Amino acid sequence: MKIDEYSFGRMRIGEKIYNSDLVILPDGRVVDSWWRKEGHSLCTADLEGFLEPAPEIIIVGLGAYSCMEIPGGVRADLEKPGTKLISADTASAVKEYNNLHDKRRLLGAFHLTC
């Protein structure tokens, strides 16, 4: 599933507009209103329910100004053999997601605001 548009606090996928953080599952389903246990710090538990079957690549949009962080231990937990983690500001993460969405099994997790 391609992301059609991203701007601060807003993402459009197909005809649907999202105004809260979201996860795009490898099968294309979107889980909106994605909340993290510690707000601007990603925890392994924040993605646990989305990791089976394992994606080849996890793309994390850290926010427009990259305010969300991924602690080293979480990065290590997510980068299991066969799974690569890519993180960037959300605009860059969206571009990367769109470049790979039809070539690889992706999990996209996007912080839409700061």
Secondary structure, DSSP 8 states (H G I E B T S, - for coil): ----EEETTEEEETTEEE-S-EEE-TTS-EEES---TBTTB--GGGTGGG-SS--SEEEEE--TT---B--HHHHHHH--TT-EEEEE-HHHHHHHHHHHTTTS-EEEEE----
